């Protein structure tokens, strides 16, 4: 009998004592851990964005899957795409949290007629109180046409 493994996303949370909550700001902060791969084939290769977060009152993430907390913008486009983050602490708890998130982004595609394009992502998170985190820009990602890899 063959076993099939299912990958389950894991979120690491750290709760802090009340005194520590006051030291961590209520606005979320994020730091880039990694983004990759640095070269992708259009429509085929997804980019994985991994970042750490801290939030002093623990109100990062939302219960409604149609309500976005993560905003990721392709440098070639004018509008950011929204992504859902589940609540990272119990909804009524006011505790400081920190951890890491990994997000698989939609596969990229070429916008022009070139066989290759270079782009970056900028991203931020917004907590339930409407506080926006710092914005991070990734390193460059090269997108190549699918026909160039044959």
VENHU-V612985 format. One record per run of one state. SS is the DSSP state (H for helix, E for strand, - for the rest). FROM is the first residue (numbers start at 1). TO is the last residue. If there is no record, write none. Layout:
<<SS;FROM;TO> <SS;FROM;TO>>
//
This chain:
<<-;1;17> <H;18;23> <-;24;28> <E;29;36> <-;37;38> <E;39;41> <-;42;46> <E;47;55> <-;56;69> <E;70;74> <-;75;80> <E;81;83> <-;84;96> <E;97;105> <-;106;115> <E;116;119> <-;120;120> <E;121;126> <-;127;131> <E;132;132> <-;133;135> <E;136;137> <-;138;140> <E;141;144> <-;145;145> <H;146;149> <-;150;150>>
//
